Amino acid sequence: MKTEVSEMEERKGKGKIMCGTLDLSAHPLDCITLIISFTSPRDACRLSLVSTAFNSATESDAVWESFLPSQYQALIPSSLSFSSKKQLYLSLCENPLLIEAGRKSFWLERGSGKKCYMLSPRDLTIIWSVDTPWYWRWVSIPEARKKKRILLLHVRLVDV
């Protein structure tokens, strides 16, 4: 793929504008892969449409591994296997993992690769829970997924 490039260049004091072409496919695939690994997952997908060289680079495991969290290997159960780092990344975006004995859920935000956690309410410390339990109570909601109990907080305003 060739792109028109304009640059100002002083040529022997004449100050001419030189136009030339830049052949993006002339760069080594490893170089393109490295550059794409410094972008975001969303940008990598967009860049895959630019040319066949960019498409090949974005399919590289090196690109998608750079979008995975540093400790991803410890999070993945050994029962799961993936054919590529891209497939692993997409799975972590679409299928949250239960971690810490099921008390937390972990997934990646698809466009940015940011880490997301959902905490169990049972893991939260409620300051008023010991002395004043009338501020909160656990209730079961039949429509809730898997009929889990949820925490319902009631806040009382107290005059001081």
Order of alpha helices (4+ residues) and beta strands (2+ residues): beta-beta-alpha-alpha-alpha-alpha-alpha-alpha-beta-beta-beta-beta-beta
